[in-house]
Amino acid sequence: MRLVVTGGGTGGHVFPALEVARHAVEEGAEVCYFGSLRGIESRECKKAGIPFRGFRSSPLQRPFTPSGIRSALGILRSSAGARKALREFQPALIFSTGGYAAAPILAAARTLGIPIILHEQNTVPGRTNVVLSKFARVACLVFEQAATYFECETTVTGMPIRRELVEAAGREPGERFLTVALGGSQGSAALNEAFLTLAMQVGTDQEEWLQVTGPSNFETCATALARVAAPPNFRQKPFLEAAELAEVLRRADLVISRAGTGMLCELALFGIPSVLIPYPHAFANHQYENAKVIEAMGGAIVLPQSQLTPENLAAAWRQWRDDEGKRAAARAALQSWVIRDATDRIWHIIRANAR
């Protein structure tokens, strides 16, 4: 079977798509990743050994505006190239995790009658998935709350999590209470600044701190750390590859992070409670809506960026630090929610719908 996987722009779209691609290859499928020339997918495909075809794409804009017209024209041009590439590759199905990179690919697939399976990771779906759901066979969901937005069949499959993390999931607590800041694949300046301030305010030799800054923020964060009296046991890393992340998550007692679904599911897999600071400019405020679901099950404290003060962050941190029972209850709730075999569930849906 030939399979095209698409979706991209950010790690939240690319990593689950790549996990499905890797699984499909192991099951004997011939896979090609169609993505944006501007996103991270070309680099990640090269690392994973997945063939890649790149197309020009840009985020969808509101219709009937100058930027919307330019966006629509760009999608039409990219769709023509995608249509040619799809005719050459002749896939049995398109699997898409959404994002603007997928729009021209799915538009071309629809004109060629190629079956489409969508994966939606957020409580509030992105524009690409909603607009093109009327042409899809099935939308695979992480949050059941998203089902009402779709015009096709839906099913909750969970989030494809990188196998390096699934295989390493477990708990190896250290002697010190380890708090980790994770800003996602693009990092977060607001989170990084707040994290250093927190560690300086409350840190003792009984705690350990790891700040994963994001590659583009590392120099700024290192400079900021050099200008102050470094808190005890404070480390910085620009980025964590999957194996490194697994090692860190096995030891972490608390994570302070954005609220992208990939991150939420990885934390749930390891049963790690969190303080979530949703990215305030995400489409339809979907990170906040995602975070509230995790908070409702007892797995997180949500702190909107507009309320991100040193006092509020320290108060949220202490709620977790000082209550081992609360952390244990969160671990149980998170691990009962996360779906460990999401990739395999999605693969069965792909096989059932391939032409």
BALOBA-1460 file (C-alpha; in Angstrom, 3 decimals):
// residues 355
<rec num="1" residu="m" x="0.000" y="0.000" z="0.000"/>
<rec num="2" residu="r" x="1.152" y="3.539" z="-0.784"/>
<rec num="3" residu="l" x="0.373" y="6.166" z="1.819"/>
<rec num="4" residu="v" x="0.808" y="9.938" z="1.806"/>
<rec num="5" residu="v" x="1.166" y="11.546" z="5.224"/>
<rec num="6" residu="t" x="0.756" y="15.295" z="5.521"/>
<rec num="7" residu="g" x="0.417" y="18.013" z="8.124"/>
<rec num="8" residu="g" x="2.906" y="20.468" z="9.479"/>
<rec num="9" residu="g" x="4.244" y="23.865" z="10.270"/>
<rec num="10" residu="t" x="4.974" y="23.061" z="13.942"/>
<rec num="11" residu="g" x="6.110" y="20.044" z="15.926"/>
<rec num="12" residu="g" x="2.595" y="19.501" z="17.227"/>
<rec num="13" residu="h" x="1.460" y="18.555" z="13.731"/>
<rec num="14" residu="v" x="4.664" y="16.944" z="12.474"/>
<rec num="15" residu="f" x="5.620" y="14.545" z="15.277"/>
<rec num="16" residu="p" x="2.315" y="12.592" z="15.380"/>
<rec num="17" residu="a" x="2.241" y="12.456" z="11.577"/>
<rec num="18" residu="l" x="5.776" y="11.078" z="11.528"/>
<rec num="19" residu="e" x="4.916" y="8.478" z="14.136"/>
<rec num="20" residu="v" x="2.100" y="7.175" z="11.947"/>
<rec num="21" residu="a" x="4.444" y="7.255" z="8.931"/>
<rec num="22" residu="r" x="7.088" y="5.222" z="10.760"/>
<rec num="23" residu="h" x="4.494" y="2.672" z="11.858"/>
<rec num="24" residu="a" x="3.128" y="2.369" z="8.324"/>
<rec num="25" residu="v" x="6.617" y="1.692" z="6.946"/>
<rec num="26" residu="e" x="7.108" y="-1.063" z="9.515"/>
<rec num="27" residu="e" x="3.790" y="-2.565" z="8.388"/>
<rec num="28" residu="g" x="5.064" y="-2.729" z="4.808"/>
<rec num="29" residu="a" x="3.568" y="0.454" z="3.363"/>
<rec num="30" residu="e" x="5.406" y="2.746" z="0.971"/>
<rec num="31" residu="v" x="5.161" y="6.195" z="2.544"/>
<rec num="32" residu="c" x="5.885" y="9.712" z="1.356"/>
<rec num="33" residu="y" x="5.467" y="12.806" z="3.510"/>
<rec num="34" residu="f" x="3.983" y="15.811" z="1.681"/>
<rec num="35" residu="g" x="4.622" y="19.015" z="3.603"/>
<rec num="36" residu="s" x="5.602" y="22.665" z="3.629"/>
<rec num="37" residu="l" x="8.957" y="23.875" z="2.394"/>
<rec num="38" residu="r" x="8.891" y="26.377" z="5.263"/>
<rec num="39" residu="g" x="8.045" y="24.039" z="8.140"/>
<rec num="40" residu="i" x="10.162" y="21.703" z="10.239"/>
<rec num="41" residu="e" x="8.850" y="18.586" z="8.500"/>
<rec num="42" residu="s" x="11.602" y="18.339" z="5.857"/>
<rec num="43" residu="r" x="14.292" y="18.240" z="8.556"/>
<rec num="44" residu="e" x="12.374" y="15.781" z="10.718"/>
<rec num="45" residu="c" x="11.609" y="13.489" z="7.763"/>
<rec num="46" residu="k" x="15.296" y="13.384" z="6.892"/>
<rec num="47" residu="k" x="16.147" y="12.377" z="10.468"/>
<rec num="48" residu="a" x="13.447" y="9.685" z="10.408"/>
<rec num="49" residu="g" x="14.367" y="8.377" z="6.956"/>
<rec num="50" residu="i" x="10.937" y="9.165" z="5.481"/>
<rec num="51" residu="p" x="10.824" y="10.415" z="1.829"/>
<rec num="52" residu="f" x="9.624" y="14.015" z="1.621"/>
<rec num="53" residu="r" x="7.990" y="16.195" z="-1.030"/>
<rec num="54" residu="g" x="7.820" y="19.902" z="-0.280"/>
<rec num="55" residu="f" x="5.294" y="22.512" z="-1.421"/>
<rec num="56" residu="r" x="4.885" y="26.225" z="-0.808"/>
<rec num="57" residu="s" x="2.150" y="26.941" z="1.710"/>
<rec num="58" residu="s" x="1.054" y="29.632" z="4.123"/>
<rec num="59" residu="p" x="-1.480" y="29.870" z="6.952"/>
<rec num="60" residu="l" x="-5.140" y="30.136" z="5.965"/>
<rec num="61" residu="q" x="-6.506" y="33.681" z="6.268"/>
<rec num="62" residu="r" x="-9.997" y="35.089" z="6.555"/>
<rec num="63" residu="p" x="-11.814" y="35.087" z="3.188"/>
<rec num="64" residu="f" x="-12.653" y="38.264" z="1.260"/>
<rec num="65" residu="t" x="-9.653" y="40.156" z="2.606"/>
<rec num="66" residu="p" x="-6.421" y="40.970" z="0.710"/>
<rec num="67" residu="s" x="-4.444" y="38.463" z="2.781"/>
<rec num="68" residu="g" x="-7.233" y="35.896" z="2.385"/>
<rec num="69" residu="i" x="-7.210" y="36.266" z="-1.394"/>
<rec num="70" residu="r" x="-3.413" y="35.881" z="-1.504"/>
<rec num="71" residu="s" x="-3.660" y="32.822" z="0.747"/>
<rec num="72" residu="a" x="-6.341" y="31.234" z="-1.462"/>
<rec num="73" residu="l" x="-4.299" y="31.865" z="-4.614"/>
<rec num="74" residu="g" x="-1.251" y="30.330" z="-2.956"/>
<rec num="75" residu="i" x="-3.217" y="27.218" z="-2.017"/>
<rec num="76" residu="l" x="-4.478" y="26.883" z="-5.601"/>
<rec num="77" residu="r" x="-0.937" y="27.090" z="-6.981"/>
<rec num="78" residu="s" x="0.380" y="24.574" z="-4.442"/>
<rec num="79" residu="s" x="-2.604" y="22.296" z="-5.071"/>
<rec num="80" residu="a" x="-1.678" y="22.082" z="-8.747"/>
<rec num="81" residu="g" x="1.800" y="20.872" z="-7.788"/>
<rec num="82" residu="a" x="0.392" y="18.490" z="-5.199"/>
<rec num="83" residu="r" x="-2.096" y="17.091" z="-7.701"/>
<rec num="84" residu="k" x="0.748" y="16.271" z="-10.102"/>
<rec num="85" residu="a" x="2.776" y="14.648" z="-7.314"/>
<rec num="86" residu="l" x="-0.211" y="12.592" z="-6.142"/>
<rec num="87" residu="r" x="-0.861" y="11.335" z="-9.659"/>
<rec num="88" residu="e" x="2.763" y="10.195" z="-9.835"/>
<rec num="89" residu="f" x="2.790" y="8.508" z="-6.429"/>
<rec num="90" residu="q" x="-0.737" y="7.011" z="-6.637"/>
<rec num="91" residu="p" x="-1.434" y="6.688" z="-2.892"/>
<rec num="92" residu="a" x="-4.222" y="4.512" z="-1.539"/>
<rec num="93" residu="l" x="-5.022" y="7.122" z="1.119"/>
<rec num="94" residu="i" x="-3.994" y="10.481" z="2.601"/>
<rec num="95" residu="f" x="-3.492" y="10.752" z="6.358"/>
<rec num="96" residu="s" x="-3.406" y="14.346" z="7.624"/>
<rec num="97" residu="t" x="-2.709" y="15.852" z="11.024"/>
<rec num="98" residu="g" x="-3.827" y="19.286" z="9.812"/>
<rec num="99" residu="g" x="-2.078" y="22.613" z="9.822"/>
<rec num="100" residu="y" x="-1.748" y="25.006" z="6.911"/>
<rec num="101" residu="a" x="0.786" y="22.733" z="5.202"/>
<rec num="102" residu="a" x="-1.934" y="20.131" z="4.637"/>
<rec num="103" residu="a" x="-4.478" y="22.385" z="2.927"/>
<rec num="104" residu="p" x="-3.173" y="22.204" z="-0.685"/>
<rec num="105" residu="i" x="-2.475" y="18.472" z="-0.353"/>
<rec num="106" residu="l" x="-5.991" y="17.670" z="0.832"/>
<rec num="107" residu="a" x="-7.567" y="19.959" z="-1.764"/>
<rec num="108" residu="a" x="-5.689" y="18.101" z="-4.498"/>
<rec num="109" residu="a" x="-6.579" y="14.700" z="-3.013"/>
<rec num="110" residu="r" x="-10.253" y="15.582" z="-3.047"/>
<rec num="111" residu="t" x="-10.205" y="16.316" z="-6.802"/>
<rec num="112" residu="l" x="-8.534" y="12.952" z="-7.434"/>
<rec num="113" residu="g" x="-10.933" y="10.953" z="-5.273"/>
<rec num="114" residu="i" x="-8.229" y="9.777" z="-2.875"/>
<rec num="115" residu="p" x="-9.626" y="8.773" z="0.544"/>
<rec num="116" residu="i" x="-8.731" y="11.134" z="3.388"/>
<rec num="117" residu="i" x="-8.332" y="10.373" z="7.093"/>
<rec num="118" residu="l" x="-7.914" y="13.335" z="9.422"/>
<rec num="119" residu="h" x="-6.356" y="13.530" z="12.851"/>
<rec num="120" residu="e" x="-7.467" y="16.380" z="15.112"/>
<rec num="121" residu="q" x="-5.478" y="16.900" z="18.269"/>
<rec num="122" residu="n" x="-7.276" y="19.883" z="19.824"/>
<rec num="123" residu="t" x="-10.587" y="20.487" z="21.545"/>
<rec num="124" residu="v" x="-11.245" y="23.262" z="19.011"/>
<rec num="125" residu="p" x="-10.200" y="22.021" z="15.544"/>
<rec num="126" residu="g" x="-8.056" y="24.018" z="13.139"/>
<rec num="127" residu="r" x="-9.459" y="25.625" z="9.994"/>
<rec num="128" residu="t" x="-7.946" y="23.083" z="7.592"/>
<rec num="129" residu="n" x="-9.525" y="20.077" z="9.275"/>
<rec num="130" residu="v" x="-12.931" y="21.713" z="9.707"/>
<rec num="131" residu="v" x="-13.174" y="23.014" z="6.128"/>
<rec num="132" residu="l" x="-12.055" y="19.756" z="4.544"/>
<rec num="133" residu="s" x="-13.842" y="17.353" z="6.889"/>
<rec num="134" residu="k" x="-16.789" y="17.145" z="4.489"/>
<rec num="135" residu="f" x="-14.461" y="15.290" z="2.090"/>
<rec num="136" residu="a" x="-12.902" y="12.980" z="4.703"/>
<rec num="137" residu="r" x="-13.857" y="9.432" z="5.620"/>
<rec num="138" residu="v" x="-13.008" y="9.637" z="9.330"/>
<rec num="139" residu="a" x="-11.616" y="12.206" z="11.768"/>
<rec num="140" residu="c" x="-9.523" y="10.643" z="14.535"/>
<rec num="141" residu="l" x="-9.746" y="12.685" z="17.745"/>
<rec num="142" residu="v" x="-7.825" y="13.163" z="20.962"/>
<rec num="143" residu="f" x="-10.599" y="15.086" z="22.735"/>
<rec num="144" residu="e" x="-14.165" y="13.895" z="22.277"/>
<rec num="145" residu="q" x="-15.315" y="17.524" z="22.628"/>
<rec num="146" residu="a" x="-14.084" y="18.201" z="19.074"/>
<rec num="147" residu="a" x="-16.566" y="15.825" z="17.422"/>
<rec num="148" residu="t" x="-19.315" y="18.419" z="16.955"/>
<rec num="149" residu="y" x="-17.178" y="20.457" z="14.542"/>
<rec num="150" residu="f" x="-16.815" y="17.736" z="11.906"/>
<rec num="151" residu="e" x="-18.952" y="16.789" z="8.917"/>
<rec num="152" residu="c" x="-17.566" y="13.259" z="8.728"/>
<rec num="153" residu="e" x="-17.489" y="10.234" z="11.006"/>
<rec num="154" residu="t" x="-15.390" y="10.731" z="14.157"/>
<rec num="155" residu="t" x="-13.711" y="8.379" z="16.604"/>
<rec num="156" residu="v" x="-11.467" y="8.933" z="19.614"/>
<rec num="157" residu="t" x="-8.098" y="7.313" z="18.957"/>
<rec num="158" residu="g" x="-5.797" y="9.426" z="21.095"/>
<rec num="159" residu="m" x="-2.546" y="11.085" z="20.102"/>
<rec num="160" residu="p" x="0.281" y="9.218" z="18.347"/>
<rec num="161" residu="i" x="3.149" y="9.559" z="20.823"/>
<rec num="162" residu="r" x="6.753" y="9.057" z="19.817"/>
<rec num="163" residu="r" x="7.670" y="5.431" z="20.427"/>
<rec num="164" residu="e" x="10.857" y="6.386" z="22.265"/>
<rec num="165" residu="l" x="8.602" y="7.888" z="24.918"/>
<rec num="166" residu="v" x="6.009" y="5.094" z="24.960"/>
<rec num="167" residu="e" x="8.724" y="2.472" z="25.416"/>
<rec num="168" residu="a" x="10.431" y="4.451" z="28.182"/>
<rec num="169" residu="a" x="7.311" y="5.481" z="30.116"/>
<rec num="170" residu="g" x="7.708" y="4.944" z="33.816"/>
<rec num="171" residu="r" x="8.910" y="6.648" z="36.955"/>
<rec num="172" residu="e" x="12.432" y="7.076" z="38.379"/>
<rec num="173" residu="p" x="12.195" y="9.922" z="40.906"/>
<rec num="174" residu="g" x="15.442" y="11.474" z="42.047"/>
<rec num="175" residu="e" x="16.508" y="12.707" z="45.461"/>
<rec num="176" residu="r" x="15.501" y="16.296" z="44.651"/>
<rec num="177" residu="f" x="12.145" y="17.639" z="43.468"/>
<rec num="178" residu="l" x="12.646" y="18.189" z="39.723"/>
<rec num="179" residu="t" x="10.694" y="20.969" z="37.995"/>
<rec num="180" residu="v" x="11.028" y="21.215" z="34.225"/>
<rec num="181" residu="a" x="10.074" y="24.065" z="31.894"/>
<rec num="182" residu="l" x="9.019" y="22.918" z="28.427"/>
<rec num="183" residu="g" x="8.022" y="25.627" z="25.956"/>
<rec num="184" residu="g" x="7.281" y="23.348" z="23.007"/>
<rec num="185" residu="s" x="9.183" y="23.014" z="19.722"/>
<rec num="186" residu="q" x="9.292" y="26.801" z="19.267"/>
<rec num="187" residu="g" x="10.042" y="27.775" z="22.863"/>
<rec num="188" residu="s" x="8.340" y="30.492" z="24.911"/>
<rec num="189" residu="a" x="9.993" y="33.728" z="26.037"/>
<rec num="190" residu="a" x="7.294" y="34.442" z="28.655"/>
<rec num="191" residu="l" x="7.538" y="30.974" z="30.158"/>
<rec num="192" residu="n" x="11.347" y="31.067" z="30.217"/>
<rec num="193" residu="e" x="11.468" y="34.393" z="32.044"/>
<rec num="194" residu="a" x="8.872" y="33.306" z="34.591"/>
<rec num="195" residu="f" x="10.625" y="29.989" z="35.209"/>
<rec num="196" residu="l" x="13.980" y="31.574" z="36.067"/>
<rec num="197" residu="t" x="12.265" y="34.051" z="38.401"/>
<rec num="198" residu="l" x="10.408" y="31.191" z="40.107"/>
<rec num="199" residu="a" x="13.581" y="29.183" z="40.672"/>
<rec num="200" residu="m" x="15.334" y="32.217" z="42.134"/>
<rec num="201" residu="q" x="12.424" y="32.899" z="44.495"/>
<rec num="202" residu="v" x="11.664" y="29.435" z="45.843"/>
<rec num="203" residu="g" x="14.666" y="27.260" z="44.937"/>
<rec num="204" residu="t" x="16.643" y="25.509" z="47.686"/>
<rec num="205" residu="d" x="19.152" y="22.687" z="47.632"/>
<rec num="206" residu="q" x="16.158" y="20.319" z="47.877"/>
<rec num="207" residu="e" x="14.996" y="21.181" z="44.357"/>
<rec num="208" residu="e" x="16.351" y="20.695" z="40.860"/>
<rec num="209" residu="w" x="15.445" y="22.810" z="37.822"/>
<rec num="210" residu="l" x="15.692" y="22.128" z="34.098"/>
<rec num="211" residu="q" x="14.825" y="24.878" z="31.628"/>
<rec num="212" residu="v" x="14.318" y="23.651" z="28.050"/>
<rec num="213" residu="t" x="14.409" y="27.004" z="26.330"/>
<rec num="214" residu="g" x="13.730" y="26.199" z="22.684"/>
<rec num="215" residu="p" x="16.637" y="26.603" z="20.222"/>
<rec num="216" residu="s" x="15.855" y="30.211" z="19.277"/>
<rec num="217" residu="n" x="15.710" y="31.331" z="22.925"/>
<rec num="218" residu="f" x="18.754" y="29.543" z="24.311"/>
<rec num="219" residu="e" x="21.307" y="32.360" z="24.020"/>
<rec num="220" residu="t" x="18.918" y="34.903" z="25.521"/>
<rec num="221" residu="c" x="18.140" y="32.581" z="28.440"/>
<rec num="222" residu="a" x="21.794" y="31.722" z="29.016"/>
<rec num="223" residu="t" x="22.621" y="35.438" z="29.117"/>
<rec num="224" residu="a" x="19.798" y="36.079" z="31.579"/>
<rec num="225" residu="l" x="21.063" y="33.279" z="33.829"/>
<rec num="226" residu="a" x="24.625" y="34.597" z="33.729"/>
<rec num="227" residu="r" x="23.462" y="38.006" z="34.981"/>
<rec num="228" residu="v" x="21.950" y="36.679" z="38.206"/>
<rec num="229" residu="a" x="22.995" y="34.502" z="41.101"/>
<rec num="230" residu="a" x="22.213" y="31.084" z="39.687"/>
<rec num="231" residu="p" x="19.669" y="29.107" z="41.733"/>
<rec num="232" residu="p" x="20.937" y="25.801" z="43.146"/>
<rec num="233" residu="n" x="20.851" y="22.861" z="40.725"/>
<rec num="234" residu="f" x="19.612" y="24.925" z="37.748"/>
<rec num="235" residu="r" x="20.338" y="23.656" z="34.213"/>
<rec num="236" residu="q" x="19.450" y="24.844" z="30.724"/>
<rec num="237" residu="k" x="19.085" y="22.951" z="27.445"/>
<rec num="238" residu="p" x="18.019" y="24.365" z="24.071"/>
<rec num="239" residu="f" x="16.071" y="21.273" z="23.014"/>
<rec num="240" residu="l" x="15.602" y="17.636" z="23.970"/>
<rec num="241" residu="e" x="15.634" y="14.827" z="21.464"/>
<rec num="242" residu="a" x="13.142" y="12.044" z="22.150"/>
<rec num="243" residu="a" x="15.553" y="9.830" z="24.100"/>
<rec num="244" residu="e" x="16.685" y="12.762" z="26.273"/>
<rec num="245" residu="l" x="13.104" y="13.867" z="26.849"/>
<rec num="246" residu="a" x="12.138" y="10.363" z="27.950"/>
<rec num="247" residu="e" x="14.946" y="10.325" z="30.492"/>
<rec num="248" residu="v" x="13.900" y="13.724" z="31.846"/>
<rec num="249" residu="l" x="10.200" y="12.831" z="32.053"/>
<rec num="250" residu="r" x="10.963" y="9.643" z="33.994"/>
<rec num="251" residu="r" x="12.535" y="11.824" z="36.681"/>
<rec num="252" residu="a" x="10.344" y="14.940" z="36.568"/>
<rec num="253" residu="d" x="8.022" y="15.704" z="39.467"/>
<rec num="254" residu="l" x="6.368" y="18.752" z="37.880"/>
<rec num="255" residu="v" x="6.363" y="20.376" z="34.445"/>
<rec num="256" residu="i" x="5.594" y="24.001" z="33.613"/>
<rec num="257" residu="s" x="4.647" y="24.259" z="29.963"/>
<rec num="258" residu="r" x="2.437" y="25.477" z="27.168"/>
<rec num="259" residu="a" x="-0.658" y="23.382" z="26.419"/>
<rec num="260" residu="g" x="-0.143" y="21.882" z="23.003"/>
<rec num="261" residu="t" x="-1.787" y="18.478" z="22.802"/>
<rec num="262" residu="g" x="1.421" y="16.613" z="22.022"/>
<rec num="263" residu="m" x="2.955" y="17.927" z="25.208"/>
<rec num="264" residu="l" x="-0.179" y="17.186" z="27.252"/>
<rec num="265" residu="c" x="-0.284" y="13.580" z="26.070"/>
<rec num="266" residu="e" x="3.413" y="13.048" z="26.698"/>
<rec num="267" residu="l" x="3.042" y="14.359" z="30.236"/>
<rec num="268" residu="a" x="-0.017" y="12.150" z="30.748"/>
<rec num="269" residu="l" x="1.900" y="9.114" z="29.522"/>
<rec num="270" residu="f" x="4.449" y="9.632" z="32.303"/>
<rec num="271" residu="g" x="1.808" y="10.767" z="34.805"/>
<rec num="272" residu="i" x="3.395" y="14.161" z="35.426"/>
<rec num="273" residu="p" x="1.283" y="16.968" z="36.895"/>
<rec num="274" residu="s" x="1.763" y="20.403" z="35.412"/>
<rec num="275" residu="v" x="1.251" y="24.125" z="35.582"/>
<rec num="276" residu="l" x="-0.049" y="25.004" z="32.123"/>
<rec num="277" residu="i" x="0.410" y="28.454" z="30.609"/>
<rec num="278" residu="p" x="-1.555" y="28.249" z="27.328"/>
<rec num="279" residu="y" x="-0.216" y="30.148" z="24.337"/>
<rec num="280" residu="p" x="-2.666" y="33.070" z="24.233"/>
<rec num="281" residu="h" x="-2.568" y="33.628" z="20.466"/>
<rec num="282" residu="a" x="-3.399" y="30.067" z="19.376"/>
<rec num="283" residu="f" x="-6.293" y="29.704" z="16.940"/>
<rec num="284" residu="a" x="-9.636" y="29.916" z="18.796"/>
<rec num="285" residu="n" x="-7.664" y="29.883" z="22.057"/>
<rec num="286" residu="h" x="-7.473" y="26.117" z="21.669"/>
<rec num="287" residu="q" x="-4.520" y="25.666" z="24.041"/>
<rec num="288" residu="y" x="-6.581" y="27.143" z="26.868"/>
<rec num="289" residu="e" x="-9.494" y="24.820" z="26.050"/>
<rec num="290" residu="n" x="-7.123" y="21.827" z="25.936"/>
<rec num="291" residu="a" x="-5.612" y="22.821" z="29.268"/>
<rec num="292" residu="k" x="-9.002" y="23.142" z="30.974"/>
<rec num="293" residu="v" x="-9.792" y="19.520" z="30.123"/>
<rec num="294" residu="i" x="-6.596" y="18.379" z="31.853"/>
<rec num="295" residu="e" x="-7.274" y="20.667" z="34.812"/>
<rec num="296" residu="a" x="-10.804" y="19.252" z="35.167"/>
<rec num="297" residu="m" x="-9.423" y="15.730" z="35.583"/>
<rec num="298" residu="g" x="-7.016" y="16.946" z="38.281"/>
<rec num="299" residu="g" x="-3.855" y="16.741" z="36.193"/>
<rec num="300" residu="a" x="-2.936" y="20.403" z="35.904"/>
<rec num="301" residu="i" x="-3.291" y="23.916" z="37.227"/>
<rec num="302" residu="v" x="-4.048" y="26.382" z="34.416"/>
<rec num="303" residu="l" x="-2.456" y="29.813" z="34.639"/>
<rec num="304" residu="p" x="-3.376" y="32.108" z="31.723"/>
<rec num="305" residu="q" x="-0.470" y="34.196" z="30.482"/>
<rec num="306" residu="s" x="-2.384" y="37.372" z="31.411"/>
<rec num="307" residu="q" x="-2.172" y="36.188" z="35.036"/>
<rec num="308" residu="l" x="1.433" y="35.012" z="34.870"/>
<rec num="309" residu="t" x="2.992" y="36.872" z="37.780"/>
<rec num="310" residu="p" x="5.807" y="35.628" z="40.020"/>
<rec num="311" residu="e" x="3.336" y="35.356" z="42.917"/>
<rec num="312" residu="n" x="0.754" y="33.348" z="40.959"/>
<rec num="313" residu="l" x="3.310" y="30.959" z="39.502"/>
<rec num="314" residu="a" x="4.937" y="30.398" z="42.883"/>
<rec num="315" residu="a" x="1.524" y="29.683" z="44.431"/>
<rec num="316" residu="a" x="0.682" y="27.117" z="41.729"/>
<rec num="317" residu="w" x="4.124" y="25.516" z="42.085"/>
<rec num="318" residu="r" x="3.717" y="25.179" z="45.860"/>
<rec num="319" residu="q" x="0.323" y="23.499" z="45.460"/>
<rec num="320" residu="w" x="2.067" y="20.639" z="43.681"/>
<rec num="321" residu="r" x="5.355" y="20.742" z="45.597"/>
<rec num="322" residu="d" x="3.753" y="20.541" z="49.028"/>
<rec num="323" residu="d" x="1.078" y="17.909" z="48.368"/>
<rec num="324" residu="e" x="2.345" y="14.453" z="47.467"/>
<rec num="325" residu="g" x="-1.201" y="13.072" z="47.585"/>
<rec num="326" residu="k" x="-2.360" y="15.621" z="45.012"/>
<rec num="327" residu="r" x="0.501" y="14.593" z="42.717"/>
<rec num="328" residu="a" x="-0.350" y="10.907" z="43.106"/>
<rec num="329" residu="a" x="-4.010" y="11.530" z="42.275"/>
<rec num="330" residu="a" x="-2.984" y="13.530" z="39.204"/>
<rec num="331" residu="r" x="-0.675" y="10.726" z="38.057"/>
<rec num="332" residu="a" x="-3.487" y="8.174" z="38.253"/>
<rec num="333" residu="a" x="-5.986" y="10.407" z="36.418"/>
<rec num="334" residu="l" x="-3.563" y="11.293" z="33.623"/>
<rec num="335" residu="q" x="-2.459" y="7.735" z="32.996"/>
<rec num="336" residu="s" x="-6.053" y="6.496" z="32.860"/>
<rec num="337" residu="w" x="-6.885" y="9.152" z="30.230"/>
<rec num="338" residu="v" x="-3.981" y="8.827" z="27.808"/>
<rec num="339" residu="i" x="-4.286" y="6.225" z="25.014"/>
<rec num="340" residu="r" x="-0.956" y="4.435" z="24.664"/>
<rec num="341" residu="d" x="-1.761" y="2.555" z="21.447"/>
<rec num="342" residu="a" x="-3.125" y="5.515" z="19.466"/>
<rec num="343" residu="t" x="-0.769" y="4.930" z="16.534"/>
<rec num="344" residu="d" x="-1.928" y="1.344" z="16.127"/>
<rec num="345" residu="r" x="-5.597" y="2.375" z="16.338"/>
<rec num="346" residu="i" x="-5.076" y="4.939" z="13.588"/>
<rec num="347" residu="w" x="-3.234" y="2.421" z="11.416"/>
<rec num="348" residu="h" x="-6.213" y="0.059" z="11.545"/>
<rec num="349" residu="i" x="-8.494" y="2.907" z="10.412"/>
<rec num="350" residu="i" x="-6.121" y="3.700" z="7.549"/>
<rec num="351" residu="r" x="-6.103" y="0.069" z="6.411"/>
<rec num="352" residu="a" x="-9.892" y="-0.153" z="6.567"/>
<rec num="353" residu="n" x="-10.383" y="2.936" z="4.387"/>
<rec num="354" residu="a" x="-7.586" y="2.643" z="1.825"/>
<rec num="355" residu="r" x="-8.732" y="2.260" z="-1.757"/>
